[in-house]
Amino acid sequence: NSTIIFIDNDNDSDYTNANTANTVSITGGFEGRGILVITGNLTLGGNVAYEGLIYVMGTLTISGGGTKTITGGIISNNTVAIAGASVTVTYDQATLDAVARESGGSAVVRWARQ
């Protein structure tokens, strides 16, 4: 089953100003299937195996060691930066279609703003 994960870590209400975005860092072993939406910036490090869509409303940075394999697609409203990482991104419409059809749970993660 697919999971929809929405992480709101931007500091403005309309998600349009990348300069106000906070960064979520996911490191270590990250595996999943579904739709991952980040309202700010995302940094991926370590091993990543993800099927589905990763949509980042800010900057997506893929760095560090480990192997990163993303099957489906990635979208970034700003830029995608790859530094010192072994990355394979395979656009796969069939995976995106399957993820969209699957019913799964959702998780809402809220970051405390200070």
C-alpha positions as CSV (number, residue, x, y, z in Angstrom):
1,N,0.0,0.0,0.0
2,S,1.0,3.6,-0.6
3,T,1.2,6.2,2.1
4,I,0.7,9.9,1.7
5,I,3.1,11.9,3.8
6,F,2.8,15.7,4.0
7,I,5.4,17.6,6.0
8,D,4.6,21.3,6.5
9,N,7.9,23.0,7.3
10,D,7.5,26.3,5.5
11,N,7.1,29.6,7.4
12,D,4.5,31.2,5.1
13,S,0.9,30.4,4.6
14,D,0.9,30.0,0.9
15,Y,4.2,28.0,0.4
16,T,5.4,30.3,-2.3
17,N,8.5,31.9,-0.7
18,A,11.5,29.5,-0.7
19,N,13.4,32.0,1.4
20,T,11.2,31.2,4.4
21,A,11.4,27.5,4.1
22,N,12.9,25.2,6.7
23,T,14.8,22.1,5.8
24,V,13.8,18.5,6.6
25,S,16.7,16.1,6.6
26,I,16.0,12.4,6.1
27,T,19.2,10.3,6.6
28,G,19.9,6.7,7.2
29,G,17.7,4.0,5.7
30,F,14.6,5.5,4.2
31,E,12.3,3.2,2.3
32,G,8.7,3.8,1.2
33,R,6.0,3.9,-1.4
34,G,3.5,6.6,-2.0
35,I,3.5,10.4,-2.2
36,L,5.9,12.5,-0.1
37,V,5.1,16.2,-0.1
38,I,7.5,18.7,1.6
39,T,6.4,22.4,1.8
40,G,9.9,23.6,2.4
41,N,13.3,22.1,1.6
42,L,14.3,18.4,1.7
43,T,17.8,16.9,2.2
44,L,18.1,13.1,1.5
45,G,21.2,11.3,2.8
46,G,22.2,7.7,3.3
47,N,20.4,4.9,1.7
48,V,17.0,5.7,0.1
49,A,14.6,3.3,-1.8
50,Y,11.4,5.1,-2.7
51,E,8.6,4.3,-5.2
52,G,6.2,7.0,-6.1
53,L,6.3,10.8,-6.1
54,I,8.6,13.1,-4.1
55,Y,7.3,16.6,-4.4
56,V,9.4,19.4,-2.7
57,M,8.1,22.9,-2.8
58,G,11.5,24.3,-2.1
59,T,15.0,22.8,-2.8
60,L,15.7,19.1,-2.9
61,T,19.3,18.2,-2.0
62,I,20.5,14.7,-2.4
63,S,23.9,14.1,-0.8
64,G,26.2,11.9,1.2
65,G,27.0,8.2,1.0
66,G,24.7,5.3,0.4
67,T,22.6,4.4,-2.6
68,K,19.5,6.4,-3.5
69,T,17.0,4.8,-5.9
70,I,13.8,6.6,-6.7
71,T,11.3,5.0,-9.0
72,G,8.4,7.1,-10.1
73,G,9.3,10.8,-10.1
74,I,10.6,13.8,-8.3
75,I,9.4,17.4,-8.5
76,S,11.1,20.5,-7.0
77,N,9.7,24.0,-7.3
78,N,13.2,25.3,-6.8
79,T,16.3,23.2,-7.7
80,V,17.5,19.7,-7.3
81,A,21.1,19.6,-6.1
82,I,23.1,16.3,-6.1
83,A,26.4,16.3,-4.3
84,G,28.7,13.3,-3.7
85,A,25.8,10.8,-3.9
86,S,25.0,7.7,-6.0
87,V,21.6,8.4,-7.3
88,T,19.3,6.6,-9.7
89,V,16.0,8.3,-10.5
90,T,13.8,6.4,-12.9
91,Y,10.7,8.2,-14.2
92,D,8.0,5.5,-14.2
93,Q,4.4,6.4,-15.1
94,A,3.2,2.9,-14.2
95,T,4.5,3.3,-10.7
96,L,2.9,6.8,-10.4
97,D,-0.4,5.5,-11.6
98,A,-0.3,2.5,-9.2
99,V,0.5,4.8,-6.3
100,A,-2.3,7.1,-7.2
101,R,-4.8,4.2,-7.2
102,E,-3.7,2.5,-4.0
103,S,-5.5,3.3,-0.9
104,G,-3.2,3.7,2.1
105,G,-2.9,5.6,5.3
106,S,-1.6,9.1,5.7
107,A,0.7,10.7,8.2
108,V,0.8,14.3,9.1
109,V,4.1,15.6,10.6
110,R,4.2,19.0,12.1
111,W,7.4,20.8,12.9
112,A,7.3,23.3,15.7
113,R,8.1,26.8,14.5
114,Q,10.2,28.9,16.8
